[in-house]
Amino acid sequence: MLARGGEWALAQTLRGLQPISLLALLATLVLLFGFQGEQIVRQPLIIALLAVPIFIQVYLNAGIAYSLNRALGVPHNIACPSALIGASNFFELAVAALLALLLSGCSY
């Protein structure tokens, strides 16, 4: 391992953890929404009030980022993923805000 260098060890570790991290993320989402399923069904207006602005924000950010990438001469196969990655950076915050509202008992 020493002859191959630290990058090899890091790559091997990441390759081994990749399936575990994917399953952990999936389990987290299933558990979060599973435990709050009743609240989500009972309060659809809150979900809509959160989902609509997030939807608009993601499309607006992705559109701006993609347009800027293309204006700078970035090829489509790089501009598109980079725009989507850049537009999705607040997903975790949106889920946290949704759960905080649902757990606080906020209702409409």
Backbone as a printed PyTorch tensor [residue, N CA C, xyz], in Angstrom:
tensor([[[  0.8300,  -1.1970,   0.0000],
         [  0.0000,   0.0000,   0.0000],
         [  0.8690,   1.2520,   0.0000]],

        [[  1.9820,   1.2210,   0.7360],
         [  2.8420,   2.3940,   0.7670],
         [  3.4220,   2.6870,  -0.6080]],

        [[  3.7270,   1.6420,  -1.3640],
         [  4.2950,   1.8400,  -2.6960],
         [  3.2700,   2.4570,  -3.6480]],

        [[  2.0170,   2.1430,  -3.4470],
         [  0.9690,   2.6680,  -4.3200],
         [  0.5800,   4.0940,  -3.9570]],

        [[  0.8240,   4.5010,  -2.7380],
         [  0.5380,   5.8690,  -2.3300],
         [ -0.8040,   6.0210,  -1.6430]],

        [[ -0.9710,   7.1830,  -1.0360],
         [ -2.1810,   7.4700,  -0.2770],
         [ -3.4240,   7.5900,  -1.1410]],

        [[ -3.2580,   8.0150,  -2.3830],
         [ -4.4150,   8.1650,  -3.2640],
         [ -5.0650,   6.8170,  -3.5510]],

        [[ -4.2550,   5.7810,  -3.6890],
         [ -4.7950,   4.4490,  -3.9290],
         [ -5.6220,   3.9910,  -2.7350]],

        [[ -5.0960,   4.1960,  -1.5210],
         [ -5.8190,   3.7890,  -0.3150],
         [ -7.1360,   4.5540,  -0.1900]],

        [[ -7.1060,   5.8400,  -0.4900],
         [ -8.3240,   6.6450,  -0.4400],
         [ -9.3470,   6.1540,  -1.4620]],

        [[ -8.8860,   5.8620,  -2.6750],
         [ -9.7860,   5.3730,  -3.7200],
         [-10.4060,   4.0340,  -3.3170]],

        [[ -9.6190,   3.1470,  -2.7460],
         [-10.1280,   1.8480,  -2.3000],
         [-11.1650,   2.0180,  -1.1860]],

        [[-10.8740,   2.9180,  -0.2370],
         [-11.7990,   3.1560,   0.8660],
         [-13.1100,   3.7260,   0.3500]],

        [[-13.0320,   4.7110,  -0.5290],
         [-14.2410,   5.3140,  -1.0880],
         [-15.0380,   4.3050,  -1.9070]],

        [[-14.3570,   3.4620,  -2.6470],
         [-15.0480,   2.4460,  -3.4340],
         [-15.7920,   1.4730,  -2.5180]],

        [[-15.1950,   1.1390,  -1.3850],
         [-15.8450,   0.2370,  -0.4400],
         [-17.0220,   0.8750,   0.2870]],

        [[-16.9270,   2.1740,   0.5540],
         [-17.9850,   2.8730,   1.2770],
         [-19.1400,   3.3300,   0.3940]],

        [[-18.9520,   3.3490,  -0.9030],
         [-19.9760,   3.8690,  -1.8080],
         [-21.3150,   3.1500,  -1.6630]],

        [[-21.3730,   1.8160,  -1.6820],
         [-22.6840,   1.1750,  -1.5320],
         [-23.2950,   1.4110,  -0.1510]],

        [[-22.4600,   1.4720,   0.8640],
         [-22.9520,   1.7020,   2.2250],
         [-23.5390,   3.1010,   2.3460]],

        [[-22.8570,   4.0920,   1.7850],
         [-23.3610,   5.4640,   1.8850],
         [-24.6570,   5.6360,   1.1100]],

        [[-24.7850,   4.9740,  -0.0270],
         [-26.0170,   5.0540,  -0.7990],
         [-27.1790,   4.4210,  -0.0290]],

        [[-26.9440,   3.2700,   0.5700],
         [-27.9920,   2.6230,   1.3680],
         [-28.3400,   3.4490,   2.6020]],

        [[-27.3480,   4.0670,   3.2240],
         [-27.6100,   4.9050,   4.3990],
         [-28.4520,   6.1180,   4.0240]],

        [[-28.1650,   6.7380,   2.8920],
         [-28.9560,   7.8790,   2.4400],
         [-30.3890,   7.4590,   2.1400]],

        [[-30.5480,   6.3440,   1.4580],
         [-31.8870,   5.8500,   1.1480],
         [-32.6560,   5.5170,   2.4270]],

        [[-31.9950,   4.8600,   3.3730],
         [-32.6420,   4.5240,   4.6390],
         [-33.0360,   5.7830,   5.4080]],

        [[-32.1940,   6.7930,   5.3840],
         [-32.5010,   8.0530,   6.0650],
         [-33.7540,   8.6920,   5.4790]],

        [[-33.8230,   8.7560,   4.1480],
         [-34.9990,   9.3550,   3.5070],
         [-36.2670,   8.5500,   3.7900]],

        [[-36.1680,   7.2290,   3.7200],
         [-37.3380,   6.3840,   3.9820],
         [-37.8010,   6.5670,   5.4210]],

        [[-36.8600,   6.5730,   6.3600],
         [-37.2310,   6.7420,   7.7630],
         [-37.8000,   8.1330,   8.0470]],

        [[-37.1600,   9.1650,   7.5260],
         [-37.6460,  10.5280,   7.7600],
         [-39.0670,  10.7060,   7.2510]],

        [[-39.3020,  10.3080,   6.0210],
         [-40.6270,  10.4920,   5.4560],
         [-41.6080,   9.4400,   5.9540]],

        [[-41.1260,   8.2690,   6.3160],
         [-42.0000,   7.2390,   6.8680],
         [-42.5810,   7.6450,   8.2070]],

        [[-41.7520,   8.1960,   9.0770],
         [-42.2380,   8.6180,  10.3830],
         [-43.1390,   9.8520,  10.2960]],

        [[-42.9900,  10.6300,   9.2400],
         [-43.7800,  11.8450,   9.0900],
         [-44.8700,  11.7160,   8.0310]],

        [[-45.1130,  10.5030,   7.5680],
         [-46.0980,  10.2890,   6.5100],
         [-47.4740,  10.8150,   6.8700]],

        [[-47.9050,  10.5940,   8.1000],
         [-49.2220,  11.0540,   8.5280],
         [-49.3150,  12.5780,   8.4740]],

        [[-48.2550,  13.2470,   8.9280],
         [-48.2410,  14.7070,   8.8980],
         [-48.2580,  15.2330,   7.4600]],

        [[-47.5180,  14.5680,   6.5940],
         [-47.4480,  14.9990,   5.1980],
         [-48.8160,  14.8860,   4.5400]],

        [[-49.5090,  13.7800,   4.7980],
         [-50.8310,  13.5800,   4.2070],
         [-51.8550,  14.5140,   4.8450]],

        [[-51.7090,  14.7690,   6.1300],
         [-52.6710,  15.6030,   6.8460],
         [-52.5230,  17.0880,   6.5160]],

        [[-51.3230,  17.5210,   6.1320],
         [-51.0700,  18.9450,   5.8990],
         [-50.4670,  19.1790,   4.5090]],

        [[-51.2000,  18.8830,   3.4550],
         [-50.6240,  19.0290,   2.1100],
         [-50.3240,  20.4800,   1.7300]],

        [[-51.0130,  21.4330,   2.3380],
         [-50.7630,  22.8290,   1.9990],
         [-49.3440,  23.2490,   2.4010]],

        [[-48.8850,  22.7670,   3.5420],
         [-47.5120,  23.0800,   3.9610],
         [-46.5130,  22.5100,   2.9650]],

        [[-46.7680,  21.2980,   2.5130],
         [-45.8810,  20.6810,   1.5230],
         [-45.8620,  21.5220,   0.2530]],

        [[-47.0160,  21.9590,  -0.1970],
         [-47.0860,  22.7890,  -1.4050],
         [-46.3880,  24.1310,  -1.1920]],

        [[-46.5820,  24.7260,  -0.0090],
         [-45.9420,  26.0170,   0.2770],
         [-44.4220,  25.9020,   0.2820]],

        [[-43.9120,  24.7470,   0.6130],
         [-42.4680,  24.5290,   0.5680],
         [-42.0040,  24.0690,  -0.8060]],

        [[-42.7860,  23.2170,  -1.4390],
         [-42.3500,  22.6100,  -2.6970],
         [-42.3410,  23.5860,  -3.8660]],

        [[-43.3400,  24.4250,  -3.9640],
         [-43.4420,  25.3180,  -5.1230],
         [-42.2620,  26.2900,  -5.2020]],

        [[-41.9250,  27.0080,  -4.1240],
         [-40.7600,  27.9050,  -4.2290],
         [-39.4500,  27.1620,  -4.4740]],

        [[-39.3070,  25.9750,  -3.8960],
         [-38.0870,  25.1930,  -4.1180],
         [-38.0080,  24.7690,  -5.5700]],

        [[-39.1310,  24.3400,  -6.1210],
         [-39.1970,  23.9380,  -7.5210],
         [-38.7970,  25.1020,  -8.4280]],

        [[-39.3490,  26.2740,  -8.1730],
         [-39.0170,  27.4640,  -8.9670],
         [-37.5420,  27.8100,  -8.8100]],

        [[-37.0530,  27.7600,  -7.5760],
         [-35.6530,  28.1050,  -7.3170],
         [-34.6980,  27.1680,  -8.0500]],

        [[-34.9790,  25.8780,  -8.0140],
         [-34.0900,  24.9160,  -8.6730],
         [-34.0770,  25.1400, -10.1780]],

        [[-35.2590,  25.3160, -10.7800],
         [-35.3010,  25.5430, -12.2260],
         [-34.6410,  26.8700, -12.6090]],

        [[-34.8640,  27.9140, -11.8240],
         [-34.2490,  29.2060, -12.1100],
         [-32.7290,  29.1270, -11.9820]],

        [[-32.2580,  28.5580, -10.8770],
         [-30.8070,  28.4410, -10.6750],
         [-30.1580,  27.5580, -11.7410]],

        [[-30.8060,  26.4370, -12.0540],
         [-30.2430,  25.5450, -13.0660],
         [-30.2150,  26.2360, -14.4310]],

        [[-31.2710,  26.9740, -14.7520],
         [-31.3100,  27.6810, -16.0290],
         [-30.2300,  28.7480, -16.1400]],

        [[-30.0690,  29.5140, -15.0720],
         [-29.0290,  30.5560, -15.0740],
         [-27.6430,  29.9290, -15.1660]],

        [[-27.4060,  28.8920, -14.3560],
         [-26.0910,  28.2470, -14.3610],
         [-25.7890,  27.6170, -15.7150]],

        [[-26.7820,  26.9550, -16.3020],
         [-26.5710,  26.3370, -17.6140],
         [-26.2970,  27.4000, -18.6750]],

        [[-27.0660,  28.4790, -18.6520],
         [-26.8650,  29.5610, -19.6300],
         [-25.4800,  30.1860, -19.4980]],

        [[-25.0600,  30.4170, -18.2600],
         [-23.7200,  30.9750, -18.0530],
         [-22.6270,  30.0160, -18.5080]],

        [[-22.8000,  28.7450, -18.2140],
         [-21.8240,  27.7530, -18.6700],
         [-21.7120,  27.7480, -20.1890]],

        [[-22.8580,  27.7340, -20.8540],
         [-22.8440,  27.7030, -22.3200],
         [-22.2830,  29.0020, -22.8920]],

        [[-22.5960,  30.1370, -22.2510],
         [-22.0540,  31.4250, -22.7200],
         [-20.5350,  31.4650, -22.5910]],

        [[-20.0180,  30.7410, -21.6110],
         [-18.5620,  30.6890, -21.4200],
         [-17.8980,  29.6060, -22.2640]],

        [[-18.6900,  28.9180, -23.0700],
         [-18.1300,  27.9270, -23.9830],
         [-17.9560,  26.5360, -23.3950]],

        [[-18.5810,  26.2760, -22.2770],
         [-18.4820,  24.9540, -21.6630],
         [-19.3450,  23.9810, -22.4620]],

        [[-18.8260,  22.7950, -22.7900],
         [-19.6340,  21.8350, -23.5520],
         [-20.8730,  21.3900, -22.7780]],

        [[-21.9020,  20.9780, -23.5240],
         [-23.1850,  20.5780, -22.9320],
         [-23.0160,  19.4730, -21.8970]],

        [[-22.1650,  18.4740, -22.1770],
         [-22.0270,  17.3350, -21.2720],
         [-21.3770,  17.7050, -19.9420]],

        [[-20.8250,  18.8870, -19.8430],
         [-20.2840,  19.3840, -18.5680],
         [-21.1990,  20.4610, -18.0000]],

        [[-21.7500,  21.2990, -18.8400],
         [-22.6180,  22.4010, -18.3860],
         [-23.8830,  21.8940, -17.7180]],

        [[-24.4870,  20.8630, -18.2760],
         [-25.7520,  20.3600, -17.7310],
         [-25.5810,  19.7830, -16.3270]],

        [[-24.6620,  18.8290, -16.0910],
         [-24.5120,  18.3160, -14.7230],
         [-24.0760,  19.3830, -13.7280]],

        [[-23.1960,  20.2800, -14.1580],
         [-22.7470,  21.3080, -13.2120],
         [-23.8850,  22.2420, -12.8270]],

        [[-24.7720,  22.5350, -13.7580],
         [-25.9280,  23.3850, -13.4540],
         [-26.8760,  22.6900, -12.4880]],

        [[-27.1170,  21.4030, -12.7010],
         [-28.0150,  20.6680, -11.8120],
         [-27.4220,  20.5140, -10.4160]],

        [[-26.1280,  20.2700, -10.3330],
         [-25.4730,  20.1590,  -9.0260],
         [-25.5340,  21.4980,  -8.3000]],

        [[-25.2630,  22.5670,  -9.0170],
         [-25.3070,  23.8930,  -8.4140],
         [-26.6970,  24.2920,  -7.9580]],

        [[-27.7150,  23.8640,  -8.6720],
         [-29.0900,  24.2380,  -8.3390],
         [-29.6400,  23.4380,  -7.1680]],

        [[-29.0420,  22.3130,  -6.8600],
         [-29.6200,  21.4340,  -5.8440],
         [-28.9500,  21.5770,  -4.4810]],

        [[-28.1780,  22.5960,  -4.2590],
         [-27.4060,  22.6910,  -3.0290],
         [-28.2360,  23.0010,  -1.7880]],

        [[-29.4950,  23.3410,  -1.9230],
         [-30.3100,  23.6450,  -0.7530],
         [-31.3420,  22.5540,  -0.4450]],

        [[-31.2150,  21.3950,  -1.0880],
         [-32.1730,  20.3200,  -0.8660],
         [-32.2110,  19.8930,   0.5940]],

        [[-31.0490,  19.7130,   1.1930],
         [-30.9830,  19.2760,   2.5860],
         [-31.6330,  20.2950,   3.5140]],

        [[-31.4050,  21.5730,   3.2330],
         [-32.0130,  22.6240,   4.0380],
         [-33.5310,  22.6090,   3.8900]],

        [[-34.0120,  22.3700,   2.6900],
         [-35.4550,  22.3110,   2.4640],
         [-36.0880,  21.1500,   3.2270]],

        [[-35.4390,  19.9960,   3.2120],
         [-35.9550,  18.8450,   3.9600],
         [-35.9450,  19.1400,   5.4510]],

        [[-34.8890,  19.7680,   5.9340],
         [-34.8080,  20.1080,   7.3610],
         [-35.9070,  21.0890,   7.7520]],

        [[-36.1700,  22.0840,   6.9020],
         [-37.2350,  23.0500,   7.1970],
         [-38.5950,  22.3630,   7.2010]],

        [[-38.8230,  21.4710,   6.2530],
         [-40.0790,  20.7330,   6.2020],
         [-40.2750,  19.9120,   7.4650]],

        [[-39.2490,  19.2090,   7.8770],
         [-39.3650,  18.3820,   9.0820],
         [-39.5540,  19.2350,  10.3210]],

        [[-38.8810,  20.3720,  10.3850],
         [-39.0440,  21.2510,  11.5440],
         [-40.4780,  21.7580,  11.6340]],

        [[-41.0580,  22.1090,  10.4940],
         [-42.4620,  22.5590,  10.4960],
         [-43.4040,  21.4360,  10.8950]],

        [[-43.1760,  20.2640,  10.3670],
         [-44.0490,  19.1410,  10.6850],
         [-43.9200,  18.7170,  12.1430]],

        [[-42.7010,  18.7120,  12.6530],
         [-42.4840,  18.2940,  14.0470],
         [-42.9930,  19.3330,  15.0410]],

        [[-43.0330,  20.5890,  14.6270],
         [-43.5060,  21.6230,  15.5380],
         [-45.0240,  21.6360,  15.6390]],

        [[-45.6930,  20.8690,  14.7960],
         [-47.1450,  20.8150,  14.8320],
         [-47.7970,  21.9450,  14.0730]],

        [[-47.0580,  22.6550,  13.2790],
         [-47.6070,  23.7620,  12.4970],
         [-48.6610,  23.2130,  11.5470]],

        [[-49.8200,  23.8330,  11.5300],
         [-50.8570,  23.3620,  10.6160],
         [-51.5800,  24.5460,   9.9920]],

        [[-52.1930,  24.2730,   8.8520],
         [-52.9720,  25.2780,   8.1470],
         [-54.3950,  24.8580,   8.1120]]])
